[in-house]
Amino acid sequence: MIIVVGSTNKTKIEPVRDVFKKHFKNVKVVGVKVFSGVSDQPKNEDEMYKGALNRAKGALVKVKNAQYGVGIEGGIHKRSYGWFEHSLVVIVDKKGNIGVGASGGLALPKVVIDRIMDGKNLEQAVDEIFGTEKIGEGIGMFGVFTKGYVTRSSGVSHGVAFALARFLHGKVYDQ
């Protein structure tokens, strides 16, 4: 079974591989570069969903023999208690069925939000504040803020598992 991820970032590909291997045999996960169709720093859940869906569908088109396309889009959104960051995960199958899940997340400090509102994306803001480099390709913002307890990959894995639930229990979702 081939699963294609709409990203070449290993922090997105590895959790997809781990989750799918728990449920299916002979899993091959491929990452491809696709256009999300949204801004570099999504600032609401609708934009995050659109980006993840575009990535999933675009990936599925690029790898014709894949059974599932997976899109992962991180972003921030305003809540009553402040700005919150997490990722949305969208899985699309060949029939067009869609599963949606989300990673855990956290409220971001003002210093990060100020930099984002000044035009930086989350990775740039975190790299600038913490002196890291391309943190989104490593432990991620989650890893920095939790001192390695929750990494970008481990956080995303929950979203992948939640999105895959739609396909593990299709009869319930199709009612």
Residue pairs with C-beta under 8 A, 6 or more apart in sequence:
1 20
1 24
1 25
1 26
1 27
1 28
1 67
2 28
2 29
2 30
2 63
2 65
2 66
2 67
3 16
3 17
3 20
3 27
3 28
3 29
3 30
3 66
3 67
3 68
3 69
3 70
4 29
4 30
4 31
4 32
4 59
4 60
4 62
4 63
4 66
4 68
4 69
4 70
5 12
5 13
5 16
5 29
5 30
5 31
5 32
5 55
5 59
5 69
5 70
5 71
5 72
6 31
6 32
6 34
6 36
6 54
6 55
6 56
6 58
6 59
6 69
6 70
6 71
6 72
7 13
7 31
7 32
7 33
7 34
7 55
7 71
7 72
8 31
8 32
8 33
9 31
9 136
9 137
10 31
10 137
10 153
11 136
11 137
11 138
11 140
11 151
11 152
11 153
11 156
12 31
12 72
12 153
12 156
13 29
13 31
14 153
15 153
15 154
15 156
15 157
15 160
16 29
16 70
16 72
16 160
17 27
17 29
18 157
19 157
19 160
19 161
19 164
20 27
20 29
20 68
20 160
20 164
21 27
23 164
23 168
30 63
30 66
32 59
32 62
32 63
34 54
34 55
34 58
34 59
34 62
34 71
35 54
35 58
36 50
36 51
36 52
36 54
36 55
36 71
36 73
37 50
37 51
37 54
38 47
38 48
38 50
38 51
38 54
38 73
39 47
40 121
41 75
41 76
41 116
41 120
41 121
41 122
42 48
42 51
42 73
42 74
42 75
42 76
43 75
43 76
43 77
43 78
43 116
44 75
44 77
44 78
45 75
45 77
45 88
47 73
47 75
48 73
48 74
48 75
48 77
48 87
48 88
49 73
49 88
49 90
49 100
50 73
51 71
51 73
51 75
52 71
52 72
52 73
52 87
52 88
52 89
52 90
52 100
53 71
53 90
53 92
53 98
54 71
55 69
55 70
55 71
55 72
55 73
55 90
56 69
56 70
56 71
56 90
56 91
56 92
56 98
57 69
57 71
57 92
58 69
58 71
59 66
59 69
59 70
59 71
60 66
60 68
60 69
60 92
60 94
61 69
63 69
67 93
67 94
68 91
68 92
68 93
68 167
69 91
69 92
69 93
70 89
70 90
70 91
70 92
70 160
70 163
71 89
71 90
71 91
71 92
72 87
72 88
72 89
72 90
72 156
72 159
72 160
73 87
73 88
73 90
74 85
74 86
74 87
74 103
74 122
75 85
75 86
75 87
75 88
76 83
76 84
76 85
76 108
76 113
76 116
76 122
77 83
77 84
78 84
79 107
81 107
82 107
82 108
82 113
83 107
83 108
83 112
83 113
84 105
84 106
84 107
84 108
85 105
85 106
85 108
85 122
85 141
86 102
86 103
86 104
86 105
86 106
86 155
86 159
87 102
87 103
87 105
87 155
87 156
87 159
88 100
88 101
88 102
88 159
89 100
89 101
89 102
89 103
89 156
89 159
89 160
89 162
89 163
90 98
90 99
90 100
90 163
91 98
91 99
91 100
91 101
91 160
91 163
91 164
91 166
91 167
92 98
92 99
93 167
97 166
97 167
97 170
97 173
98 166
99 162
99 163
99 164
99 165
99 166
99 167
99 173
100 162
100 163
100 166
101 158
101 159
101 160
101 161
101 162
101 163
101 164
101 165
102 158
102 159
102 162
103 142
103 155
103 156
103 158
103 159
104 142
104 150
104 155
104 158
105 155
106 142
106 145
111 129
112 122
112 125
112 126
112 129
115 124
115 125
115 128
115 129
116 122
116 125
120 128
122 136
122 141
123 134
123 135
123 136
123 141
126 132
126 135
126 141
126 144
127 133
127 134
127 135
130 144
132 138
132 144
135 141
135 143
135 144
136 152
138 152
139 148
139 151
139 152
140 151
140 152
140 153
140 155
141 152
142 150
142 151
142 152
142 154
142 155
143 150
143 151
143 152
166 173
